[in-house]
Amino acid sequence: MDRRDFLKAGAAALTVPIISGVASAKNVRLKFEDMKKQAKINVIYHADFPQEKRFKTMLRNITNHLSVYDFDPFKIKIVVVSHGAGGKFLLKTLKGTKWAKEPINQKALRVKMEELLQYGVEFYLCGITVKRAKLADKLYDFVKIVPSGVGTVAHLQTLGYAYIKVQ
């Protein structure tokens, strides 16, 4: 291992506790002014769709995307912005929601999302969706609530974030 590799490994190791600490905060509410470019490459993955298979594909694509940048949060920052039907994938339970009867493998999705948290991926959910669907007490702790899903997508794009939506 040369000096550069050693420094990269050390920097990456130091970020995991920091990222994990931030991720464990109970549903942080972000404002547009809180959102900044955080790495050389900044990317939005947009999730407003209802298909579990499509959401799983998106998570796999995010893993592949991170691998190209050596899973280094200093090189790439990825945020998933969910709203509408895409919000159901960020819930601990579907009980009491309009999606209650859907057979979603929430445990498998949660495990994959928690894996991605270790590399700095953040999961944002539209505050309008949270309010209208009464989801505040159903969210995973790592989910950050933003004022508006589509507003956040547009705001991040003005900051230079690239936009990706899995079809």
N, CA, C and O of each residue as an XYZ file, in Angstrom:
668
protein
N       0.850     -1.174      0.000
C       0.000      0.000      0.000
C       0.893      1.234      0.000
O       1.719      1.406      0.896
N       0.727      2.102     -1.014
C       1.531      3.315     -1.033
C       0.887      4.390     -0.146
O      -0.197      4.187      0.399
N       1.560      5.516     -0.012
C       1.121      6.587      0.894
C      -0.268      7.107      0.541
O      -1.088      7.346      1.428
N      -0.534      7.284     -0.757
C      -1.847      7.788     -1.176
C      -2.965      6.832     -0.779
O      -4.002      7.250     -0.262
N      -2.739      5.537     -1.029
C      -3.747      4.539     -0.655
C      -3.971      4.520      0.852
O      -5.100      4.382      1.322
N      -2.883      4.660      1.600
C      -2.990      4.687      3.047
C      -3.820      5.881      3.511
O      -4.684      5.740      4.377
N      -3.562      7.048      2.940
C      -4.315      8.250      3.316
C      -5.792      8.140      2.921
O      -6.672      8.541      3.683
N      -6.061      7.592      1.721
C      -7.449      7.390      1.300
C      -8.174      6.460      2.264
O      -9.297      6.740      2.683
N      -7.523      5.350      2.614
C      -8.150      4.383      3.511
C      -8.419      5.012      4.875
O      -9.474      4.793      5.471
N      -7.462      5.791      5.362
C      -7.636      6.472      6.649
C      -8.768      7.474      6.600
O      -9.579      7.538      7.524
N      -8.837      8.265      5.527
C      -9.906      9.257      5.386
C     -11.260      8.577      5.295
O     -12.222      9.027      5.918
N     -11.347      7.500      4.529
C     -12.615      6.785      4.391
C     -13.029      6.171      5.732
O     -14.206      6.202      6.091
N     -12.069      5.618      6.468
C     -12.384      5.013      7.764
C     -12.898      6.063      8.744
O     -13.798      5.787      9.537
N     -12.333      7.250      8.693
C     -12.775      8.311      9.586
C     -14.171      8.814      9.260
O     -14.884      9.271     10.154
N     -14.575      8.740      7.998
C     -15.895      9.256      7.633
C     -17.022      8.329      8.041
O     -18.143      8.796      8.239
N     -16.772      7.032      8.176
C     -17.853      6.102      8.495
C     -18.526      6.442      9.820
O     -19.755      6.498      9.861
N     -17.770      6.679     10.932
C     -18.460      7.041     12.164
C     -19.204      8.372     12.046
O     -20.285      8.532     12.612
N     -18.635      9.306     11.325
C     -19.281     10.604     11.158
C     -20.581     10.424     10.390
O     -21.625     10.926     10.806
N     -20.523      9.719      9.287
C     -21.714      9.485      8.468
C     -22.738      8.696      9.268
O     -23.926      9.016      9.234
N     -22.297      7.668      9.987
C     -23.221      6.866     10.767
C     -23.885      7.696     11.850
O     -25.075      7.534     12.118
N     -23.123      8.583     12.471
C     -23.679      9.453     13.498
C     -24.739     10.366     12.942
O     -25.789     10.546     13.558
N     -24.483     10.943     11.792
C     -25.461     11.809     11.168
C     -26.676     11.000     10.758
O     -27.811     11.445     10.930
N     -26.443      9.818     10.219
C     -27.537      9.003      9.707
C     -28.465      8.541     10.816
O     -29.644      8.292     10.564
N     -27.961      8.420     12.042
C     -28.804      7.922     13.113
C     -29.661      9.012     13.738
O     -30.519      8.715     14.570
N     -29.449     10.258     13.358
C     -30.276     11.339     13.883
C     -31.723     11.106     13.482
O     -32.002     10.689     12.358
N     -32.647     11.376     14.407
C     -34.075     11.112     14.163
C     -34.638     12.121     13.180
O     -34.845     13.280     13.538
N     -34.885     11.710     11.975
C     -35.568     12.468     10.942
C     -35.255     13.962     10.934
O     -36.105     14.799     11.238
N     -34.040     14.259     10.586
C     -33.599     15.644     10.437
C     -34.456     16.313      9.369
O     -34.759     15.710      8.340
N     -34.840     17.547      9.615
C     -35.573     18.350      8.624
C     -34.579     19.304      7.993
O     -33.931     20.090      8.684
N     -34.463     19.232      6.677
C     -33.551     20.094      5.945
C     -34.310     21.241      5.297
O     -35.472     21.099      4.916
N     -33.645     22.363      5.179
C     -34.158     23.495      4.400
C     -33.313     23.555      3.135
O     -32.226     22.979      3.084
N     -33.802     24.243      2.127
C     -33.026     24.348      0.889
C     -31.634     24.917      1.150
O     -30.660     24.471      0.544
N     -31.534     25.896      2.043
C     -30.224     26.510      2.298
C     -29.250     25.567      3.001
O     -28.053     25.851      3.046
N     -29.737     24.448      3.551
C     -28.870     23.445      4.178
C     -28.183     22.552      3.136
O     -27.196     21.880      3.437
N     -28.711     22.554      1.922
C     -28.221     21.643      0.885
C     -27.089     22.293      0.096
O     -27.223     23.407     -0.411
N     -25.974     21.576      0.004
C     -24.785     22.091     -0.675
C     -24.158     20.993     -1.527
O     -24.462     19.812     -1.362
N     -23.281     21.400     -2.439
C     -22.441     20.411     -3.124
C     -21.466     19.889     -2.087
O     -20.918     20.659     -1.299
N     -21.248     18.586     -2.086
C     -20.417     18.015     -1.033
C     -19.208     17.233     -1.529
O     -18.352     16.837     -0.737
N     -19.139     17.015     -2.810
C     -18.034     16.221     -3.354
C     -17.750     16.712     -4.768
O     -18.415     17.621     -5.265
N     -16.765     16.108     -5.407
C     -16.461     16.468     -6.792
C     -17.646     16.135     -7.697
O     -18.011     16.925     -8.567
N     -18.247     14.953     -7.484
C     -19.408     14.499     -8.248
C     -20.589     14.441     -7.280
O     -20.493     13.826     -6.218
N     -21.706     15.086     -7.646
C     -22.910     15.112     -6.811
C     -24.082     14.644     -7.663
O     -24.272     15.121     -8.781
N     -24.874     13.700     -7.126
C     -25.906     13.057     -7.931
C     -27.211     12.923     -7.137
O     -27.206     12.618     -5.944
N     -28.325     13.160     -7.835
C     -29.662     12.919     -7.305
C     -30.200     11.665     -7.991
O     -30.154     11.557     -9.216
N     -30.703     10.730     -7.209
C     -31.516      9.642     -7.739
C     -32.949      9.962     -7.328
O     -33.234     10.110     -6.140
N     -33.842     10.068     -8.292
C     -35.219     10.495     -8.072
C     -36.130      9.276     -7.987
O     -36.178      8.468     -8.914
N     -36.864      9.140     -6.859
C     -37.742      7.981     -6.652
C     -39.162      8.445     -6.339
O     -39.492      8.738     -5.189
N     -39.993      8.508     -7.371
C     -41.405      8.859     -7.175
C     -42.311      7.753     -7.715
O     -43.500      7.969     -7.950
N     -41.745      6.593     -7.903
C     -42.449      5.477     -8.543
C     -42.846      4.428     -7.498
O     -42.231      4.350     -6.435
N     -43.874      3.621     -7.798
C     -44.386      2.658     -6.822
C     -43.801      1.244     -6.891
O     -44.084      0.432     -6.009
N     -43.007      0.927     -7.896
C     -42.554     -0.455     -8.104
C     -41.341     -0.804     -7.234
O     -40.298     -0.156     -7.316
N     -41.495     -1.837     -6.401
C     -40.398     -2.289     -5.544
C     -39.203     -2.751     -6.380
O     -38.056     -2.454     -6.044
N     -39.469     -3.474     -7.461
C     -38.384     -3.959     -8.318
C     -37.555     -2.788     -8.860
O     -36.329     -2.867     -8.934
N     -38.219     -1.737     -9.226
C     -37.536     -0.547     -9.751
C     -36.699      0.124     -8.650
O     -35.593      0.596     -8.912
N     -37.227      0.163     -7.421
C     -36.486      0.746     -6.302
C     -35.238     -0.089     -6.014
O     -34.164      0.461     -5.771
N     -35.378     -1.419     -6.041
C     -34.222     -2.306     -5.846
C     -33.175     -2.081     -6.934
O     -31.975     -2.051     -6.661
N     -33.645     -1.925     -8.161
C     -32.719     -1.654     -9.276
C     -31.978     -0.348     -9.029
O     -30.777     -0.252     -9.278
N     -32.697      0.656     -8.541
C     -32.063      1.938     -8.255
C     -30.978      1.773     -7.186
O     -29.887      2.326     -7.323
N     -31.271      1.023     -6.134
C     -30.269      0.811     -5.081
C     -29.048      0.077     -5.625
O     -27.917      0.387     -5.251
N     -29.275     -0.893     -6.506
C     -28.146     -1.614     -7.133
C     -27.338     -0.660     -8.014
O     -26.107     -0.700     -8.013
N     -28.030      0.194     -8.764
C     -27.326      1.177     -9.597
C     -26.493      2.132     -8.746
O     -25.390      2.515     -9.135
N     -27.019      2.512     -7.591
C     -26.266      3.397     -6.697
C     -24.989      2.702     -6.229
O     -23.922      3.315     -6.197
N     -25.098      1.423     -5.868
C     -23.907      0.667     -5.456
C     -22.886      0.623     -6.587
O     -21.695      0.835     -6.361
N     -23.351      0.348     -7.799
C     -22.443      0.325     -8.956
C     -21.816      1.696     -9.181
O     -20.625      1.799     -9.477
N     -22.614      2.741     -9.041
C     -22.138      4.108     -9.228
C     -21.039      4.421     -8.209
O     -19.998      4.975     -8.565
N     -21.269      4.070     -6.955
C     -20.267      4.301     -5.907
C     -18.983      3.525     -6.184
O     -17.888      4.017     -5.912
N     -19.114      2.315     -6.724
C     -17.933      1.472     -6.956
C     -16.964      2.115     -7.938
O     -15.750      1.947     -7.819
N     -17.497      2.851     -8.907
C     -16.645      3.521     -9.894
C     -15.765      4.578     -9.228
O     -14.690      4.911     -9.727
N     -16.234      5.096     -8.100
C     -15.498      6.130     -7.356
C     -14.914      5.560     -6.069
O     -14.712      6.291     -5.099
N     -14.642      4.254     -6.057
C     -14.003      3.564     -4.934
C     -14.760      3.719     -3.618
O     -14.157      3.669     -2.546
N     -16.078      3.908     -3.695
C     -16.915      4.083     -2.505
C     -16.398      5.218     -1.619
O     -16.536      5.176     -0.396
N     -15.811      6.213     -2.241
C     -15.181      7.330     -1.530
C     -16.132      8.529     -1.468
O     -16.401      9.155     -2.493
N     -16.646      8.856     -0.267
C     -17.597      9.967     -0.148
C     -16.977     11.336     -0.424
O     -17.699     12.328     -0.526
N     -15.649     11.402     -0.546
C     -15.022     12.664     -0.926
C     -15.046     12.857     -2.441
O     -14.925     13.977     -2.938
N     -15.205     11.743     -3.170
C     -15.262     11.804     -4.629
C     -16.689     11.956     -5.143
O     -16.926     12.651     -6.131
N     -17.645     11.302     -4.468
C     -19.034     11.303     -4.957
C     -20.014     11.398     -3.794
O     -19.850     10.754     -2.758
N     -21.028     12.214     -3.998
C     -22.122     12.357     -3.039
C     -23.416     12.005     -3.763
O     -23.724     12.576     -4.810
N     -24.175     11.063     -3.201
C     -25.441     10.651     -3.802
C     -26.562     10.878     -2.804
O     -26.458     10.511     -1.634
N     -27.638     11.492     -3.289
C     -28.852     11.627     -2.490
C     -30.003     11.000     -3.264
O     -30.100     11.126     -4.485
N     -30.864     10.329     -2.529
C     -32.088      9.781     -3.104
C     -33.210     10.697     -2.647
O     -33.409     10.891     -1.447
N     -33.941     11.261     -3.600
C     -35.070     12.129     -3.270
C     -36.348     11.373     -3.625
O     -36.601     11.053     -4.787
N     -37.149     11.097     -2.590
C     -38.397     10.358     -2.777
C     -39.589     11.248     -2.469
O     -39.526     12.136     -1.619
N     -40.673     10.986     -3.181
C     -41.946     11.635     -2.880
C     -43.058     10.789     -3.459
O     -42.817      9.881     -4.255
N     -44.275     11.093     -3.055
C     -45.419     10.310     -3.535
C     -45.227      8.838     -3.219
O     -44.801      8.481     -2.121
N     -45.543      7.988     -4.179
C     -45.460      6.538     -3.991
C     -44.046      6.066     -3.659
O     -43.884      5.023     -3.026
N     -43.037      6.801     -4.066
C     -41.654      6.439     -3.752
C     -41.335      6.531     -2.275
O     -40.343      5.965     -1.814
N     -42.169      7.242     -1.526
C     -41.952      7.381     -0.090
C     -42.180      6.097      0.691
O     -41.631      5.937      1.782
N     -42.970      5.189      0.163
C     -43.301      3.965      0.905
C     -42.077      3.097      1.179
O     -42.084      2.292      2.110
N     -41.035      3.255      0.382
C     -39.831      2.440      0.570
C     -38.979      2.932      1.740
O     -38.030      2.261      2.145
N     -39.316      4.092      2.278
C     -38.552      4.675      3.381
C     -39.273      4.543      4.724
O     -38.941      5.228      5.691
N     -40.261      3.652      4.764
C     -41.084      3.481      5.963
C     -40.728      2.207      6.718
O     -40.451      1.172      6.112
N     -40.737      2.292      8.052
C     -40.522      1.123      8.909
C     -41.705      0.168      8.818
O     -41.546     -1.051      8.895
N     -42.881      0.738      8.655
C     -44.094     -0.068      8.563
C     -45.055      0.573      7.568
O     -45.133      1.796      7.452
N     -45.768     -0.264      6.868
C     -46.781      0.229      5.934
C     -48.166      0.243      6.588
O     -49.130      0.726      5.994
N     -48.259     -0.286      7.811
C     -49.546     -0.315      8.522
C     -50.072      1.106      8.670
O     -49.340      2.033      9.018
N     -51.360      1.245      8.395
C     -51.987      2.553      8.537
C     -51.755      3.482      7.358
O     -52.107      4.661      7.414
N     -51.157      2.951      6.276
C     -50.930      3.759      5.076
C     -51.755      3.177      3.925
O     -52.305      2.081      4.034
N     -51.830      3.911      2.846
C     -52.555      3.403      1.674
C     -51.818      2.248      0.998
O     -52.358      1.612      0.093
N     -50.586      1.975      1.434
C     -49.798      0.882      0.859
C     -49.800     -0.353      1.766
O     -49.038     -1.288      1.522
N     -50.626     -0.375      2.789
C     -50.613     -1.418      3.822
C     -50.724     -2.835      3.266
O     -50.168     -3.764      3.853
N     -51.414     -3.020      2.174
C     -51.628     -4.372      1.644
C     -50.584     -4.789      0.610
O     -50.670     -5.878      0.044
N     -49.608     -3.932      0.365
C     -48.584     -4.267     -0.633
C     -47.512     -5.168     -0.029
O     -47.044     -4.910      1.080
N     -47.118     -6.216     -0.738
C     -46.115     -7.165     -0.230
C     -44.682     -6.688     -0.493
O     -43.971     -7.270     -1.312
N     -44.275     -5.653      0.189
C     -42.926     -5.100     -0.007
C     -41.977     -5.732      1.008
O     -42.311     -5.850      2.187
N     -40.799     -6.136      0.551
C     -39.795     -6.708      1.443
C     -39.013     -5.551      2.078
O     -37.899     -5.227      1.666
N     -39.627     -4.950      3.081
C     -39.030     -3.779      3.720
C     -37.699     -4.096      4.397
O     -36.790     -3.265      4.399
N     -37.583     -5.279      4.964
C     -36.340     -5.637      5.653
C     -35.155     -5.647      4.678
O     -34.097     -5.094      4.981
N     -35.330     -6.264      3.531
C     -34.243     -6.330      2.541
C     -33.888     -4.944      2.029
O     -32.712     -4.631      1.847
N     -34.894     -4.113      1.797
C     -34.628     -2.751      1.339
C     -33.889     -1.954      2.407
O     -32.940     -1.229      2.106
N     -34.329     -2.093      3.664
C     -33.671     -1.373      4.757
C     -32.195     -1.773      4.873
O     -31.326     -0.916      5.031
N     -31.924     -3.061      4.795
C     -30.540     -3.546      4.899
C     -29.684     -2.902      3.806
O     -28.574     -2.444      4.077
N     -30.188     -2.867      2.591
C     -29.435     -2.286      1.471
C     -29.242     -0.784      1.669
O     -28.156     -0.261      1.419
N     -30.289     -0.088      2.117
C     -30.156      1.359      2.346
C     -29.163      1.647      3.465
O     -28.377      2.589      3.364
N     -29.189      0.850      4.527
C     -28.232      1.048      5.616
C     -26.802      0.812      5.154
O     -25.876      1.472      5.626
N     -26.620     -0.124      4.238
C     -25.297     -0.354      3.648
C     -24.840      0.906      2.899
O     -23.690      1.329      3.021
N     -25.744      1.491      2.132
C     -25.411      2.687      1.350
C     -25.134      3.901      2.233
O     -24.352      4.775      1.857
N     -25.766      3.961      3.401
C     -25.516      5.064      4.338
C     -24.038      5.135      4.711
O     -23.500      6.220      4.935
N     -23.385      3.977      4.778
C     -21.972      3.922      5.156
C     -21.075      4.655      4.161
O     -19.942      5.015      4.482
N     -21.585      4.871      2.964
C     -20.802      5.547      1.924
C     -21.331      6.954      1.662
O     -21.060      7.550      0.620
N     -22.086      7.472      2.621
C     -22.535      8.856      2.535
C     -23.820      9.089      1.765
O     -24.237     10.237      1.615
N     -24.462      8.041      1.270
C     -25.728      8.217      0.558
C     -26.763      8.702      1.568
O     -26.839      8.195      2.687
N     -27.550      9.681      1.165
C     -28.614     10.206      2.017
C     -29.954      9.958      1.359
O     -30.070      9.939      0.133
N     -30.969      9.766      2.194
C     -32.321      9.509      1.723
C     -33.224     10.638      2.187
O     -33.425     10.840      3.384
N     -33.768     11.374      1.218
C     -34.641     12.508      1.487
C     -36.078     12.130      1.133
O     -36.331     11.451      0.138
N     -37.009     12.582      1.966
C     -38.426     12.363      1.687
C     -39.148     13.696      1.738
O     -38.911     14.514      2.627
N     -40.016     13.901      0.792
C     -40.810     15.114      0.650
C     -41.658     15.380      1.897
O     -42.424     14.520      2.331
N     -41.514     16.563      2.459
C     -42.301     16.948      3.619
C     -43.785     17.016      3.322
O     -44.607     16.760      4.202
N     -44.138     17.356      2.099
C     -45.554     17.399      1.708
C     -46.132     15.986      1.730
O     -47.243     15.777      2.217
N     -45.383     15.016      1.205
C     -45.816     13.616      1.241
C     -45.956     13.138      2.685
O     -46.930     12.469      3.029
N     -44.986     13.481      3.524
C     -45.027     13.078      4.936
C     -46.294     13.607      5.605
O     -46.987     12.879      6.315
N     -46.580     14.872      5.367
C     -47.743     15.503      6.004
C     -49.056     14.934      5.466
O     -49.920     14.531      6.245
N     -49.211     14.900      4.148
C     -50.479     14.452      3.546
C     -50.795     12.991      3.848
O     -51.950     12.635      4.081
N     -49.764     12.149      3.843
C     -49.979     10.715      4.078
C     -49.801     10.332      5.557
O     -49.920      9.162      5.919
N     -49.516     11.326      6.401
C     -49.347     11.094      7.850
C     -48.289     10.019      8.125
O     -48.568      8.994      8.748
N     -47.087     10.277      7.650
C     -46.015      9.284      7.730
C     -44.956      9.584      8.792
O     -44.041      8.781      8.976
N     -45.051     10.702      9.488
C     -43.977     11.157     10.375
C     -43.508     10.092     11.370
O     -42.311      9.999     11.639
N     -44.410      9.300     11.915
C     -44.028      8.298     12.912
C     -43.659      6.947     12.294
O     -43.419      5.981     13.017
N     -43.613      6.878     10.982
C     -43.346      5.609     10.301
C     -41.999      5.574      9.580
O     -41.637      4.545      9.010
N     -41.265      6.662      9.595
C     -40.021      6.762      8.826
C     -38.839      6.088      9.519
O     -38.737      6.083     10.746
N     -37.954      5.524      8.709
C     -36.675      5.086      9.265
C     -35.973      6.317      9.819
O     -36.144      7.419      9.296
N     -35.185      6.135     10.874
C     -34.511      7.262     11.513
C     -33.547      7.993     10.584
O     -33.303      9.187     10.761
N     -33.000      7.294      9.603
C     -32.009      7.922      8.724
C     -32.625      8.797      7.637
O     -31.896      9.492      6.929
N     -33.941      8.781      7.490
C     -34.605      9.573      6.454
C     -34.610     11.046      6.851
O     -34.966     11.402      7.974
N     -34.211     11.886      5.912
C     -34.236     13.330      6.134
C     -35.432     13.912      5.392
O     -35.683     13.580      4.233
N     -36.155     14.773      6.069
C     -37.355     15.357      5.490
C     -36.995     16.691      4.843
O     -36.378     17.555      5.466
N     -37.390     16.838      3.589
C     -37.130     18.076      2.840
C     -38.465     18.785      2.582
O     -39.518     18.148      2.609
N     -38.426     20.097      2.333
C     -39.680     20.834      2.160
C     -40.574     20.278      1.058
O     -41.792     20.210      1.225
N     -39.987     19.884     -0.054
C     -40.722     19.390     -1.212
C     -39.798     18.468     -1.995
O     -38.623     18.783     -2.186
N     -40.317     17.339     -2.446
C     -39.487     16.428     -3.235
C     -39.062     17.033     -4.553
O     -37.873     17.076     -4.868
N     -40.037     17.507     -5.333
C     -39.693     18.080     -6.640
C     -38.916     19.380     -6.470
O     -38.036     19.690     -7.273
N     -39.240     20.143     -5.425
C     -38.481     21.372     -5.160
C     -37.028     21.065     -4.835
O     -36.127     21.793     -5.252
N     -36.799     19.988     -4.092
C     -35.433     19.585     -3.743
C     -34.673     19.122     -4.975
O     -33.501     19.458     -5.147
N     -35.331     18.354     -5.832
C     -34.695     17.921     -7.077
C     -34.243     19.148     -7.873
O     -33.101     19.209     -8.329
N     -35.131     20.112     -8.037
C     -34.795     21.318     -8.803
C     -33.690     22.117     -8.118
O     -32.765     22.590     -8.778
N     -33.783     22.268     -6.802
C     -32.772     23.037     -6.066
C     -31.387     22.405     -6.203
O     -30.404     23.093     -6.478
N     -31.323     21.093     -6.008
C     -30.023     20.419     -6.116
C     -29.458     20.507     -7.530
O     -28.244     20.606     -7.708
N     -30.326     20.471     -8.529
C     -29.842     20.623     -9.901
C     -29.234     22.010    -10.109
O     -28.250     22.140    -10.837
N     -29.789     23.035     -9.495
C     -29.194     24.375     -9.642
C     -27.829     24.446     -8.979
O     -27.016     25.307     -9.317
N     -27.570     23.536     -8.026
C     -26.265     23.492     -7.362
C     -25.255     22.644     -8.135
O     -24.086     22.565     -7.756
N     -25.704     22.016     -9.210
C     -24.796     21.215    -10.022
C     -24.926     19.713     -9.834
O     -24.098     18.961    -10.346
N     -25.932     19.263     -9.121
C     -26.156     17.829     -8.975
C     -26.662     17.261    -10.298
O     -27.516     17.861    -10.952
N     -26.137     16.116    -10.684
C     -26.624     15.400    -11.864
C     -27.908     14.681    -11.472
O     -28.095     14.315    -10.311
N     -28.787     14.482    -12.442
C     -30.102     13.885    -12.195
C     -30.197     12.521    -12.844
O     -29.901     12.359    -14.028
N     -30.621     11.524    -12.047
C     -30.814     10.174    -12.579
C     -32.143      9.645    -12.064
O     -32.472      9.767    -10.884
N     -32.903      9.048    -12.991
C     -34.158      8.382    -12.618
C     -34.179      7.029    -13.310
O     -34.136      6.947    -14.538
N     -34.244      5.979    -12.520
C     -34.244      4.617    -13.040
C     -35.594      4.341    -13.680
O     -36.640      4.592    -13.081
N     -35.563      3.821    -14.907
C     -36.817      3.528    -15.634
C     -37.234      2.097    -15.502
O     -38.261      1.700    -16.053
